[in-house]
């Protein structure tokens, strides 16, 4: 009988451990479900983002000039195409106005025209010279 009591106690112990193991398996299944993993990842990302934002605000409060410079540099980098276009348009507008104001263009013709005129005058002087053979 003593042995029978030991066997019964062992079976009860095995049943208790089996129940505990089944509980652990159910808990693991619940933790490893995709929805649970996604929710945990989202919560961690939100917390990390909030921490980073808080650190950024603290840094900006301690160094506002440096933060303003960095923000301006980033804005200029992101807007580099519109800035280049605006500068190009402004330059074109200034140069076209300057070209219209200067009437000295007739006095100082462009390089190509001067060279062509010189070649034309040299050709005409060559015709006037008598040929010597």
JOPE-V723277 format. One record per backbone hydrogen bond with DSSP energy under -0.5 kcal/mol. CO is the residue of the C=O (numbers start at 1). NH is the residue of the N-H. E is the energy in kcal/mol with one decimal. If there is no record, write none. Layout:
# JOPE-V723277
co | nh | e
CO | NH | E
CO | NH | E
This chain:
# JOPE-V723277
co | nh | e
1 | 5 | -2.2
2 | 6 | -1.7
3 | 7 | -2.4
4 | 8 | -2.4
5 | 9 | -2.4
6 | 10 | -2.4
7 | 11 | -2.6
8 | 12 | -2.3
9 | 13 | -2.2
10 | 14 | -2.7
11 | 15 | -2.4
12 | 16 | -2.2
13 | 17 | -2.5
14 | 18 | -2.6
15 | 19 | -2.2
16 | 20 | -2.1
17 | 21 | -2.6
18 | 22 | -2.5
19 | 23 | -2.2
20 | 24 | -2.0
21 | 25 | -2.3
22 | 26 | -2.5
23 | 27 | -2.3
24 | 28 | -2.5
25 | 29 | -2.4
26 | 30 | -2.2
27 | 31 | -2.3
28 | 32 | -2.3
30 | 33 | -0.8
33 | 37 | -2.5
34 | 38 | -2.7
35 | 39 | -2.4
36 | 40 | -2.4
37 | 41 | -2.5
38 | 42 | -2.5
39 | 43 | -2.3
40 | 44 | -2.4
41 | 45 | -2.5
42 | 46 | -2.5
43 | 47 | -2.2
44 | 48 | -2.7
45 | 49 | -2.8
46 | 50 | -2.5
47 | 51 | -2.3
48 | 52 | -2.6
49 | 53 | -2.4
50 | 54 | -2.3
51 | 55 | -2.3
52 | 56 | -2.4
53 | 57 | -2.4
54 | 58 | -2.2
55 | 59 | -2.4
56 | 60 | -2.5
57 | 61 | -2.2
58 | 62 | -1.8
59 | 63 | -2.3
63 | 67 | -2.0
64 | 68 | -2.3
65 | 69 | -2.3
66 | 70 | -2.4
67 | 71 | -2.5
68 | 72 | -2.5
69 | 73 | -2.4
70 | 74 | -2.5
71 | 75 | -2.5
72 | 76 | -2.5
73 | 77 | -2.3
74 | 78 | -2.6
75 | 79 | -1.9
77 | 80 | -1.1
79 | 83 | -2.2
80 | 84 | -2.3
81 | 85 | -2.4
82 | 86 | -2.4
83 | 87 | -2.5
84 | 88 | -2.4
85 | 89 | -2.5
86 | 90 | -2.4
87 | 91 | -2.5
88 | 92 | -2.6
89 | 93 | -2.4
90 | 94 | -2.3
91 | 95 | -2.7
92 | 96 | -2.2
93 | 97 | -1.7
94 | 98 | -2.2
95 | 99 | -2.2
96 | 100 | -1.5
97 | 101 | -1.8
98 | 102 | -1.8
101 | 103 | -0.7
103 | 106 | -1.0
104 | 108 | -2.0
107 | 109 | -0.5
110 | 114 | -2.0
111 | 115 | -2.4
112 | 116 | -2.3
113 | 117 | -2.6
114 | 118 | -2.5
115 | 119 | -2.4
116 | 120 | -2.1
117 | 121 | -2.4
118 | 122 | -2.4
119 | 123 | -2.1
120 | 124 | -1.8
121 | 125 | -1.8
122 | 126 | -1.9
123 | 127 | -1.3
124 | 128 | -1.1
125 | 129 | -1.0
131 | 133 | -0.5
